[in-house]
Amino acid sequence: MTHYLLELPVILGSGVGISRVIGPEGILFTTELAIQPDQRIGGSFGLEPEADGAILRVDFQAVVQEVRALPEPGLIMVYAQFQQLALVAQSPPPPPLAH
C-alpha cells in the first residue's frame, strides 16, 4: 500500500487542518476542529501551483475512522477513509490589464 508523507493545508467545511499522510484509501491530518469517529467530512487539499500558475486541488468526501488527542492542547490527529475523490484543475487568473 502506497502512502505519501505530505504536509498540505486541508480545507474542511468549518475549518482547516494539515495533512500528515495521504494514500489511496485515506488521509491522516491534524486539526483543532471537533471531529468524531464515524463522522462524514468533506474537504480539499491543494498541490503547489504549476509553472503556468494553474492550481491542482483534490476534493474529497470521507468517513472518520479514528481520532486521537495530541500533546498540544486542543490538537487532534484524524484518520479519514476516502469515499469519493475528485481532481480539480483551476486555470491561473488572467493577467491584469495594462493601463
C-alpha positions as CSV (number, residue, x, y, z in Angstrom):
1,M,0.0,0.0,0.0
2,T,1.4,3.4,-1.0
3,H,1.3,6.4,1.3
4,Y,2.8,9.8,0.9
5,L,4.1,11.9,3.7
6,L,2.7,15.3,2.7
7,E,2.2,18.4,4.7
8,L,-0.6,20.3,2.8
9,P,-3.3,22.5,4.1
10,V,-6.6,20.6,4.4
11,I,-9.6,22.8,4.0
12,L,-12.7,21.5,5.7
13,G,-16.2,22.9,5.8
14,S,-15.8,24.5,9.1
15,G,-12.0,25.0,9.4
16,V,-8.6,23.8,8.4
17,G,-6.0,21.1,9.2
18,I,-2.6,20.0,8.0
19,S,-2.2,16.6,6.2
20,R,0.5,14.3,7.5
21,V,0.0,11.2,5.3
22,I,-2.1,10.8,2.2
23,G,-2.8,7.5,0.5
24,P,-5.3,6.0,-2.0
25,E,-7.5,4.9,0.9
26,G,-7.5,7.9,3.1
27,I,-5.9,10.9,4.8
28,L,-4.2,11.4,8.2
29,F,-4.3,15.1,9.3
30,T,-4.1,17.3,12.4
31,T,-6.7,19.9,13.3
32,E,-8.3,21.8,16.2
33,L,-11.8,21.1,14.9
34,A,-14.2,18.9,17.0
35,I,-14.3,15.8,14.9
36,Q,-15.7,12.4,16.0
37,P,-15.3,8.8,14.7
38,D,-17.9,7.8,12.1
39,Q,-18.4,11.5,11.2
40,R,-18.7,12.2,7.4
41,I,-16.5,15.1,6.4
42,G,-15.9,16.9,3.1
43,G,-12.9,19.0,2.2
44,S,-10.0,19.5,-0.1
45,F,-6.2,19.7,-0.2
46,G,-4.2,21.5,-2.8
47,L,-1.0,20.9,-4.6
48,E,1.6,23.6,-5.3
49,P,0.7,25.8,-8.3
50,E,2.2,24.5,-11.7
51,A,4.8,26.6,-13.5
52,D,2.0,28.3,-15.5
53,G,0.1,29.3,-12.4
54,A,-2.6,26.6,-12.6
55,I,-3.7,25.1,-9.3
56,L,-4.4,21.4,-8.7
57,R,-6.8,20.6,-5.9
58,V,-8.2,17.3,-4.7
59,D,-11.8,17.4,-3.3
60,F,-12.9,14.6,-1.1
61,Q,-15.7,13.1,0.9
62,A,-14.6,10.8,3.7
63,V,-15.7,8.9,6.9
64,V,-13.6,9.4,10.0
65,Q,-12.2,6.1,11.2
66,E,-10.0,7.3,14.2
67,V,-9.5,10.4,16.3
68,R,-6.5,10.7,18.7
69,A,-5.7,13.6,21.1
70,L,-2.2,15.0,20.7
71,P,0.0,16.5,23.4
72,E,-0.6,20.0,22.1
73,P,-3.8,21.4,23.8
74,G,-6.8,21.2,21.5
75,L,-5.0,19.5,18.7
76,I,-6.2,16.1,17.4
77,M,-5.0,13.6,14.8
78,V,-7.7,12.3,12.4
79,Y,-7.7,9.4,10.0
80,A,-10.5,9.5,7.5
81,Q,-11.2,6.9,4.8
82,F,-12.0,8.4,1.4
83,Q,-15.4,7.7,0.0
84,Q,-15.1,10.0,-3.1
85,L,-12.2,11.9,-4.7
86,A,-12.1,14.4,-7.5
87,L,-9.1,16.1,-9.0
88,V,-9.9,19.7,-9.9
89,A,-7.6,21.9,-12.0
90,Q,-8.1,25.6,-11.8
91,S,-6.7,27.9,-14.5
92,P,-4.4,30.7,-13.4
93,P,-6.1,34.1,-13.1
94,P,-5.8,36.3,-16.1
95,P,-3.0,38.9,-16.0
96,P,-4.1,42.4,-15.0
97,L,-5.0,44.8,-17.8
98,A,-2.3,47.3,-18.6
99,H,-3.3,51.0,-18.2
